Amino acid sequence: MEKKNDFFEQVWEVVKLIPYSRVTSYGAIARYLGTAGAARTVGYAMNASHRSATQIPAHRVLNRNGMLTGKHHFGTDRLMQQLLESESIVVENDIVVNFDQLFWDPNKELF
């Protein structure tokens, strides 16, 4: 169990680095951490982040197509979208508009 918690904390540390008004994907975080096949586990970490003692901007992590697949973990169906919109990110039909332009890739941004 400790190994899983360590991975979750590594994920959270990366998520804390996502700049305001930018988004990334579960897979991009997994690749950055050297676990390319662990996108689903990154999703589990995002769900668990709501219980973290520190604030994790989990709303900035989306699926590979820019879809708000984790929205049901935010308490209400609209909260994830509202958090993104508060950062001037446009969401239509649960998909971030201009996802490619807003995409933050930790493999390129973090050295």
Secondary structure, DSSP 8 states (H G I E B T S, - for coil): -HHHHHHHHHHHHHHTTS-TT-BEEHHHHHHHTT-TT-HHHHHHHHHHGGG-SS---GGGEE-TTSB-TTGGGSSSTTHHHHHHHTTT--EETTEETTHHHHB--HHHH--
